Amino acid sequence: GRRDNLWKYKECLPVDADKRVSLDEGGTPFCRCEKLGKELGIDLYVKVEGSNPTGSFKDRGMTIGMTKAMMLGVDTVGCASTGNTSASLAAYAARAGLRCAVFLPAGKVALGKLAQAMFHGAEVFSINGNFDEALEAMTQLAREKYLYLLNSINPFRLEGQKTIGYEIVHDLGWESPDRIVLPVGNAGNISAIWKGITEFHNAGFMDDVPMMTGIQAEGACPIANAYRDNTMDMVPVENPETIATAIRIGAPVSAVKALRAIYDSNGMAETVTDEEILAAQKLLARTEGVGVEPASAASIAGLKKLVEQGDVDKGERVVCVVTGHLLKDPNTAIDACVDPVQVDADIDKIKEILLNK
Ligand SMILES: Cc1ncc(COP(=O)(O)O)c(/C=C/C(=O)C(=O)O)c1O
């Protein structure tokens, strides 16, 4: 039958479902990765959030946040973003008929995301600074009531994203996986998913809870640093750097919630290099046919590293949340490939090549 969307959980959502601003978000694919799982010695699934309307999990938070904005009667919404939040905000603001301002770190936003934010009609400000500085400026504007802030510091965003946790349990037949692995930037998503999991667990829908496992890029890993020091005190990374620009964040606003989620679930945080991220992105695309942007592949890279370190038990049932579509960052994808074969439309020449494969 017709695929359900996240509004099937409307009784657990803190806004009027009949006032919803929706693009039929959620209800994303849940794909078993038999070959990759076999290679890693685990039972592996991916939750494919790139299949959301604007190509990332942000749509889940935005549908709730934008519905709340309409209920509040605001006329302007805003966010700072590494790209996907701005793409989602622009689309949902257009649907809601609200004015939309976005702050993006100059030169550090993947092509697809910038195209979306601009094309959906957001007023795009290219900030001379990184995401953290852009978020500080945007938060000040919100404090002075120039606009309604829809970054993940806004709890209504997390209320939408918690449905990823709901759906994973639902997809597994009302059971919890052993572990959920996902990339961590501003740390809203790991906090939101844990909230959804604990709500379903408290409601008695499943006996166990998963170990929440957050993966960060080595050059932008304040959460992993705090975890390694077994502390709740996150120390910001001044100049975060990674090719996975979506998670190029040094001062995650939801650090406390994220560390709580990791410690309370007996989970962990780990880092991966840019090389490991790009290798995992290609491995997932070519082994399982699932195309994701670099930041999303950090979850696969991190899982692989944890398995190799012996931190993941053989046979564990693991769900990797792959957060954004491959198309978001086409330049990085093409840079990771060999050039196309230049050849005349001479099929004899091409037959020769095909025979040699
Ligand atoms: C593909 C992708 N994967 C993972 C993350 C990290 O999630 P959080 O840890 O909840 O921040 C992001 C985050 C993006 C932004 O923060 C933004 O768009 O401003 C992302 O786009």
The ligand as a Gaussian input file, in Angstrom:
#p B3LYP/6-31G(d) Opt

LIG

0 1
 C       24.174000      14.873000       5.939000
 C       24.346000      15.215000       7.405000
 N       24.735000      14.232000       8.245000
 C       24.909000      14.483000       9.562000
 C       24.711000      15.744000      10.097000
 C       24.953000      15.939000      11.576000
 O       23.698000      15.957000      12.247000
 P       23.665000      16.745000      13.653000
 O       24.650000      16.041000      14.555000
 O       22.248000      16.638000      14.131000
 O       24.074000      18.157000      13.358000
 C       24.301000      16.799000       9.263000
 C       24.115000      18.143000       9.858000
 C       23.933000      19.248000       9.116000
 C       23.813000      20.556000       9.719000
 O       24.154000      20.767000      10.883000
 C       23.242000      21.643000       8.883000
 O       22.688000      21.344000       7.813000
 O       23.370000      22.819000       9.297000
 C       24.093000      16.524000       7.889000
 O       23.684000      17.469000       7.016000

